[in-house]
C-alpha cells in the first residue's frame, strides 16, 4: 500500500476497501462533491505541488502518528508505507512507532479555563518524546508529535504557550496551520473509513439475509 500511487485513486475508497458498484460505492456516488472534496484535501496535505514549510516526510510521520494513536490499522499502514518509501523514512517510521508505544492513551482530558466547566477537568498523560526518539526525529518533528498528541487527546489544553513551543522548535506559523490541518483531516478520514466499513458490513449482511430468504 503506497501513498505515492494514491493520486489516481480515491484514498478513502482504497482504505475502506470499497469495490466498484458495491452497496457503499453507490451510496458515495450519491454525494460526489463530498467524495471529491475529501480527496482534494488529501492531495493538498500529502501531495502538494510545493512542500512549503512542512516536508513530505514530516507530513507522513505526523499522519502515521495520528493514525496509530487512533489505532486505525488501515490508515496507519497506508501513511507508514509512504513514509518508508522516502530516504531515511524507515528510521523515522521506527521512531514514530516507538513513541506511539508510550503515547497511546484514552481521552479527551485536560483542564478547561477556570469557570463553569472546571469540574469536568480530568488528569491524563502529558506526552513527551523520549530522548531516543528526539535523537532520530530531531527538535522540530519531536515538537510536532508532542503538539499532535495534545490535539488528539487534550485539546482543551491548547494555549499560546503550546504554540510557542512549536515556534521555538522551528515551526513557522504556516507550518503550524498545516500540522493542525493534518490532525483534523486524519480524524475525519478515520471516522469516515470506520463508518463506511460498518455500512459495507451491514449491506453485506442484508444481502446475505435476502439470499437466504429466497
VEXKOLPA-885588 format. One record per residue: residue number from 0; x, y, z of N, C-alpha, C in turn; residue in three letters. Coordinates in steps of 0.02 Angstrom, whole numbers. Example, Ala and Ser with C-alpha at 12.3 -4.5 7.8 and 13.67 -1.06 7.14 Angstrom:
2
(atom 0 (660 -284 390) (615 -225 390) (660 -165 390) ALA)
(atom 1 (642 -112 354) (684 -53 357) (645 2 394) SER)
//
This chain:
214
(atom 0 (43 -59 0) (0 0 0) (45 61 0) UNK)
(atom 1 (36 106 -48) (83 161 -56) (48 226 -69) UNK)
(atom 2 (63 277 -28) (32 342 -37) (56 376 -100) UNK)
(atom 3 (115 357 -126) (142 389 -185) (102 371 -248) UNK)
(atom 4 (61 319 -244) (21 299 -301) (-53 315 -292) UNK)
(atom 5 (-68 357 -244) (-137 366 -223) (-174 418 -264) UNK)
(atom 6 (-139 465 -297) (-173 521 -328) (-222 499 -382) UNK)
(atom 7 (-211 440 -412) (-255 415 -464) (-314 376 -434) UNK)
(atom 8 (-315 365 -370) (-368 326 -338) (-391 361 -274) UNK)
(atom 9 (-455 361 -263) (-483 391 -203) (-456 355 -141) UNK)
(atom 10 (-425 393 -96) (-391 362 -39) (-440 331 10) UNK)
(atom 11 (-494 365 24) (-544 337 70) (-573 272 41) UNK)
(atom 12 (-586 272 -23) (-610 211 -56) (-559 155 -49) UNK)
(atom 13 (-496 171 -57) (-442 122 -51) (-439 93 19) UNK)
(atom 14 (-439 137 69) (-430 115 138) (-492 80 166) UNK)
(atom 15 (-550 98 141) (-612 66 165) (-626 2 127) UNK)
(atom 16 (-586 -13 76) (-596 -74 38) (-660 -75 -2) UNK)
(atom 17 (-678 -18 -31) (-741 -12 -68) (-732 -37 -139) UNK)
(atom 18 (-773 -86 -159) (-770 -113 -227) (-816 -74 -273) UNK)
(atom 19 (-795 -63 -335) (-838 -28 -383) (-906 -62 -390) UNK)
(atom 20 (-959 -22 -388) (-1026 -49 -395) (-1056 -80 -333) UNK)
(atom 21 (-1017 -80 -278) (-1042 -109 -215) (-1094 -63 -183) UNK)
(atom 22 (-1126 -89 -132) (-1177 -51 -95) (-1149 15 -70) UNK)
(atom 23 (-1089 15 -41) (-1060 76 -14) (-1037 122 -70) UNK)
(atom 24 (-1012 94 -124) (-992 135 -181) (-1051 173 -209) UNK)
(atom 25 (-1109 142 -212) (-1169 175 -237) (-1191 231 -190) UNK)
(atom 26 (-1183 220 -125) (-1201 271 -77) (-1156 332 -85) UNK)
(atom 27 (-1091 320 -92) (-1044 375 -101) (-1055 413 -166) UNK)
(atom 28 (-1077 377 -217) (-1089 408 -282) (-1146 459 -279) UNK)
(atom 29 (-1188 453 -228) (-1244 500 -221) (-1221 568 -195) UNK)
(atom 30 (-1159 570 -169) (-1132 633 -143) (-1063 646 -174) UNK)
(atom 31 (-1062 658 -239) (-997 665 -274) (-954 722 -249) UNK)
(atom 32 (-984 778 -228) (-945 835 -205) (-909 818 -140) UNK)
(atom 33 (-943 784 -95) (-912 764 -31) (-853 717 -45) UNK)
(atom 34 (-863 671 -90) (-811 624 -108) (-751 660 -139) UNK)
(atom 35 (-764 706 -185) (-711 743 -219) (-673 788 -170) UNK)
(atom 36 (-709 822 -126) (-676 868 -80) (-631 832 -30) UNK)
(atom 37 (-651 772 -9) (-609 733 36) (-544 714 2) UNK)
(atom 38 (-548 695 -62) (-488 677 -99) (-444 739 -111) UNK)
(atom 39 (-475 795 -126) (-437 857 -136) (-400 877 -72) UNK)
(atom 40 (-432 867 -15) (-400 882 49) (-339 839 59) UNK)
(atom 41 (-346 774 43) (-289 729 49) (-231 752 4) UNK)
(atom 42 (-246 767 -58) (-195 787 -105) (-160 852 -84) UNK)
(atom 43 (-199 899 -58) (-171 963 -36) (-123 954 22) UNK)
(atom 44 (-138 906 66) (-96 896 125) (-37 850 113) UNK)
(atom 45 (-46 799 71) (6 748 65) (38 743 -4) UNK)
(atom 46 (10 776 -54) (41 778 -120) (38 849 -148) UNK)
(atom 47 (59 898 -108) (56 968 -131) (107 980 -187) UNK)
(atom 48 (94 1028 -228) (141 1045 -282) (207 1070 -252) UNK)
(atom 49 (203 1105 -196) (262 1128 -160) (255 1109 -87) UNK)
(atom 50 (308 1081 -58) (304 1059 12) (296 1118 60) UNK)
(atom 51 (326 1174 44) (322 1232 89) (362 1221 152) UNK)
(atom 52 (334 1240 209) (370 1237 272) (367 1169 306) UNK)
(atom 53 (330 1122 278) (325 1055 308) (342 1005 254) UNK)
(atom 54 (395 966 264) (417 918 214) (368 860 208) UNK)
(atom 55 (375 823 154) (333 764 144) (345 713 199) UNK)
(atom 56 (408 704 219) (423 658 273) (390 678 338) UNK)
(atom 57 (391 743 353) (359 767 415) (284 757 411) UNK)
(atom 58 (254 770 353) (182 761 345) (162 688 356) UNK)
(atom 59 (200 642 325) (184 571 331) (197 545 402) UNK)
(atom 60 (250 570 434) (264 549 503) (209 572 550) UNK)
(atom 61 (185 633 541) (130 658 583) (67 617 571) UNK)
(atom 62 (52 602 507) (-8 564 491) (-4 493 520) UNK)
(atom 63 (54 462 514) (64 395 541) (53 396 617) UNK)
(atom 64 (80 447 650) (74 453 722) (0 460 742) UNK)
(atom 65 (-36 504 707) (-107 514 723) (-146 448 713) UNK)
(atom 66 (-134 415 656) (-171 354 641) (-156 300 693) UNK)
(atom 67 (-94 295 714) (-77 244 764) (-106 262 832) UNK)
(atom 68 (-108 326 849) (-140 346 912) (-213 327 912) UNK)
(atom 69 (-245 333 854) (-316 314 847) (-324 238 838) UNK)
(atom 70 (-268 202 834) (-268 130 823) (-307 111 760) UNK)
(atom 71 (-296 151 708) (-329 141 643) (-280 105 597) UNK)
(atom 72 (-286 40 592) (-237 -1 557) (-230 17 483) UNK)
(atom 73 (-287 26 448) (-283 40 377) (-247 105 364) UNK)
(atom 74 (-266 157 399) (-235 223 388) (-162 223 409) UNK)
(atom 75 (-146 192 466) (-77 193 489) (-32 154 441) UNK)
(atom 76 (-57 98 415) (-18 60 367) (-6 98 303) UNK)
(atom 77 (-56 135 281) (-51 174 219) (1 229 225) UNK)
(atom 78 (-4 270 277) (43 326 284) (113 302 303) UNK)
(atom 79 (117 248 341) (182 221 359) (217 194 297) UNK)
(atom 80 (179 163 251) (209 138 189) (237 195 148) UNK)
(atom 81 (201 251 145) (226 309 110) (289 336 142) UNK)
(atom 82 (291 337 208) (349 361 244) (410 318 230) UNK)
(atom 83 (400 252 229) (455 206 218) (485 211 148) UNK)
(atom 84 (448 239 101) (473 247 33) (524 304 27) UNK)
(atom 85 (524 349 76) (567 407 72) (637 390 98) UNK)
(atom 86 (686 428 75) (754 420 100) (754 436 175) UNK)
(atom 87 (779 389 214) (779 398 287) (712 386 320) UNK)
(atom 88 (662 368 280) (595 359 307) (589 300 354) UNK)
(atom 89 (628 247 343) (621 188 385) (641 203 457) UNK)
(atom 90 (692 245 466) (713 262 534) (661 307 567) UNK)
(atom 91 (631 352 528) (577 394 555) (517 351 574) UNK)
(atom 92 (501 303 531) (445 258 544) (455 220 610) UNK)
(atom 93 (515 193 619) (529 155 680) (525 199 741) UNK)
(atom 94 (549 261 735) (547 307 791) (475 326 809) UNK)
(atom 95 (435 337 758) (364 354 770) (329 296 805) UNK)
(atom 96 (341 235 782) (309 177 814) (330 172 887) UNK)
(atom 97 (393 184 901) (417 181 970) (383 233 1014) UNK)
(atom 98 (372 293 986) (339 346 1025) (266 330 1037) UNK)
(atom 99 (234 298 987) (164 279 996) (156 231 1054) UNK)
(atom 100 (205 187 1062) (202 136 1115) (192 166 1184) UNK)
(atom 101 (221 226 1195) (210 256 1261) (165 318 1257) UNK)
(atom 102 (133 327 1198) (88 384 1190) (15 367 1185) UNK)
(atom 103 (-1 303 1172) (-72 283 1166) (-105 287 1234) UNK)
(atom 104 (-162 319 1236) (-199 327 1299) (-273 338 1281) UNK)
(atom 105 (-313 357 1330) (-384 370 1318) (-398 444 1332) UNK)
(atom 106 (-437 475 1291) (-454 545 1300) (-526 557 1280) UNK)
(atom 107 (-547 619 1279) (-506 679 1293) (-500 692 1368) UNK)
(atom 108 (-448 730 1384) (-438 751 1453) (-401 818 1453) UNK)
(atom 109 (-388 844 1512) (-355 909 1517) (-396 956 1559) UNK)
(atom 110 (-377 1020 1557) (-409 1070 1600) (-440 1126 1559) UNK)
(atom 111 (-502 1142 1575) (-535 1199 1544) (-513 1263 1579) UNK)
(atom 112 (-521 1320 1546) (-509 1384 1581) (-554 1387 1643) UNK)
(atom 113 (-530 1420 1694) (-568 1423 1757) (-638 1451 1744) UNK)
(atom 114 (-688 1414 1766) (-756 1435 1753) (-804 1377 1765) UNK)
(atom 115 (-863 1380 1734) (-915 1329 1747) (-896 1259 1724) UNK)
(atom 116 (-848 1253 1677) (-829 1186 1654) (-772 1156 1695) UNK)
(atom 117 (-745 1193 1741) (-688 1169 1781) (-701 1103 1816) UNK)
(atom 118 (-762 1089 1841) (-773 1023 1872) (-762 964 1826) UNK)
(atom 119 (-761 977 1759) (-751 923 1712) (-677 912 1695) UNK)
(atom 120 (-633 949 1728) (-561 940 1716) (-541 868 1732) UNK)
(atom 121 (-496 842 1692) (-475 772 1700) (-401 766 1688) UNK)
(atom 122 (-367 732 1733) (-295 721 1726) (-281 667 1674) UNK)
(atom 123 (-224 672 1642) (-205 622 1593) (-133 629 1573) UNK)
(atom 124 (-110 586 1530) (-41 585 1507) (-22 649 1471) UNK)
(atom 125 (33 679 1492) (63 735 1455) (122 705 1417) UNK)
(atom 126 (112 694 1354) (161 658 1314) (223 698 1299) UNK)
(atom 127 (280 665 1304) (344 695 1285) (384 643 1247) UNK)
(atom 128 (413 663 1191) (454 618 1152) (515 597 1193) UNK)
(atom 129 (532 533 1188) (588 506 1225) (654 535 1200) UNK)
(atom 130 (707 527 1239) (773 551 1217) (795 515 1154) UNK)
(atom 131 (781 450 1150) (799 412 1091) (761 438 1030) UNK)
(atom 132 (696 447 1039) (655 472 984) (677 541 962) UNK)
(atom 133 (694 584 1009) (715 652 992) (779 651 951) UNK)
(atom 134 (823 604 965) (886 600 928) (874 581 855) UNK)
(atom 135 (823 540 843) (807 519 775) (763 569 738) UNK)
(atom 136 (712 593 774) (663 637 743) (685 709 736) UNK)
(atom 137 (729 730 780) (751 799 779) (705 843 820) UNK)
(atom 138 (727 904 833) (691 950 876) (623 969 848) UNK)
(atom 139 (621 984 783) (559 1009 753) (505 956 752) UNK)
(atom 140 (521 896 725) (470 844 721) (450 818 789) UNK)
(atom 141 (497 816 836) (480 795 904) (428 842 934) UNK)
(atom 142 (438 907 925) (389 956 950) (322 946 914) UNK)
(atom 143 (326 929 849) (265 918 811) (225 859 838) UNK)
(atom 144 (259 805 855) (225 746 883) (194 763 951) UNK)
(atom 145 (230 800 991) (204 818 1057) (141 861 1050) UNK)
(atom 146 (142 908 1003) (83 951 994) (26 910 963) UNK)
(atom 147 (42 864 919) (-8 821 890) (-43 780 943) UNK)
(atom 148 (-4 753 990) (-34 714 1045) (-81 758 1086) UNK)
(atom 149 (-61 820 1097) (-104 867 1133) (-170 877 1096) UNK)
(atom 150 (-167 888 1031) (-228 900 992) (-273 838 991) UNK)
(atom 151 (-244 779 991) (-284 718 988) (-318 703 1055) UNK)
(atom 152 (-279 709 1110) (-304 686 1175) (-323 741 1224) UNK)
(atom 153 (-292 798 1220) (-308 851 1269) (-312 919 1235) UNK)
(atom 154 (-357 926 1186) (-364 989 1150) (-383 1047 1195) UNK)
(atom 155 (-415 1032 1252) (-434 1086 1298) (-372 1120 1330) UNK)
(atom 156 (-314 1088 1323) (-252 1117 1350) (-215 1160 1299) UNK)
(atom 157 (-243 1166 1239) (-211 1208 1188) (-205 1279 1214) UNK)
(atom 158 (-148 1309 1203) (-135 1376 1232) (-81 1412 1192) UNK)
(atom 159 (-74 1476 1203) (-19 1513 1171) (50 1483 1187) UNK)
(atom 160 (58 1457 1248) (122 1426 1266) (136 1364 1225) UNK)
(atom 161 (84 1326 1211) (93 1266 1170) (114 1285 1099) UNK)
(atom 162 (84 1337 1072) (104 1360 1006) (174 1389 1006) UNK)
(atom 163 (192 1422 1060) (260 1450 1064) (312 1395 1065) UNK)
(atom 164 (296 1339 1095) (342 1283 1096) (357 1259 1025) UNK)
(atom 165 (306 1260 982) (316 1241 913) (360 1292 877) UNK)
(atom 166 (346 1355 888) (386 1408 856) (459 1403 878) UNK)
(atom 167 (469 1390 942) (537 1384 968) (575 1325 938) UNK)
(atom 168 (537 1274 917) (567 1213 888) (579 1219 813) UNK)
(atom 169 (559 1275 784) (572 1285 713) (512 1283 668) UNK)
(atom 170 (452 1277 697) (391 1278 656) (373 1349 639) UNK)
(atom 171 (354 1361 577) (328 1426 557) (253 1428 572) UNK)
(atom 172 (224 1488 568) (152 1492 580) (114 1454 526) UNK)
(atom 173 (138 1457 464) (106 1419 411) (113 1343 423) UNK)
(atom 174 (171 1323 447) (182 1253 462) (136 1228 517) UNK)
(atom 175 (125 1271 567) (80 1252 622) (9 1242 597) UNK)
(atom 176 (-12 1284 550) (-78 1276 520) (-82 1209 483) UNK)
(atom 177 (-29 1192 446) (-28 1129 410) (-31 1070 458) UNK)
(atom 178 (7 1073 513) (6 1020 564) (-66 1011 590) UNK)
(atom 179 (-98 1066 607) (-166 1062 634) (-214 1033 583) UNK)
(atom 180 (-205 1051 519) (-248 1025 466) (-238 950 458) UNK)
(atom 181 (-177 927 464) (-163 855 458) (-198 817 514) UNK)
(atom 182 (-194 842 575) (-226 808 631) (-301 806 621) UNK)
(atom 183 (-330 862 600) (-403 866 589) (-424 820 532) UNK)
(atom 184 (-385 820 478) (-403 779 420) (-400 705 437) UNK)
(atom 185 (-347 684 473) (-342 613 491) (-400 592 535) UNK)
(atom 186 (-419 634 582) (-476 618 625) (-539 608 583) UNK)
(atom 187 (-550 653 535) (-607 648 490) (-602 585 447) UNK)
(atom 188 (-544 574 416) (-535 518 371) (-546 451 407) UNK)
(atom 189 (-519 445 467) (-525 383 505) (-599 369 523) UNK)
(atom 190 (-634 422 543) (-706 413 560) (-746 392 499) UNK)
(atom 191 (-731 423 442) (-767 406 380) (-754 334 360) UNK)
(atom 192 (-691 313 362) (-674 244 344) (-710 195 389) UNK)
(atom 193 (-709 209 454) (-743 164 501) (-818 160 486) UNK)
(atom 194 (-849 218 471) (-920 218 455) (-936 181 391) UNK)
(atom 195 (-894 191 340) (-906 157 276) (-897 82 282) UNK)
(atom 196 (-848 60 321) (-838 -12 331) (-898 -42 368) UNK)
(atom 197 (-926 -4 415) (-985 -28 451) (-1045 -33 403) UNK)
(atom 198 (-1052 18 359) (-1106 16 310) (-1098 -44 263) UNK)
(atom 199 (-1035 -56 243) (-1022 -112 199) (-1040 -178 231) UNK)
(atom 200 (-1024 -185 295) (-1040 -247 331) (-1115 -255 338) UNK)
(atom 201 (-1150 -199 352) (-1222 -202 358) (-1255 -220 291) UNK)
(atom 202 (-1229 -190 237) (-1256 -205 171) (-1245 -278 152) UNK)
(atom 203 (-1187 -305 168) (-1172 -374 154) (-1217 -420 194) UNK)
(atom 204 (-1230 -401 257) (-1274 -441 299) (-1346 -442 272) UNK)
(atom 205 (-1369 -384 249) (-1437 -381 220) (-1442 -424 157) UNK)
(atom 206 (-1388 -420 116) (-1389 -460 54) (-1390 -534 69) UNK)
(atom 207 (-1351 -554 120) (-1349 -625 139) (-1417 -648 165) UNK)
(atom 208 (-1449 -605 205) (-1515 -622 233) (-1567 -629 178) UNK)
(atom 209 (-1563 -583 128) (-1612 -585 73) (-1601 -648 31) UNK)
(atom 210 (-1538 -666 21) (-1523 -727 -19) (-1549 -789 17) UNK)
(atom 211 (-1540 -790 83) (-1560 -849 121) (-1637 -856 123) UNK)
(atom 212 (-1671 -798 119) (-1744 -800 122) (-1775 -821 56) UNK)
(atom 213 (-1737 -819 1) (-1764 -837 -64) (-1771 -912 -72) UNK)
//
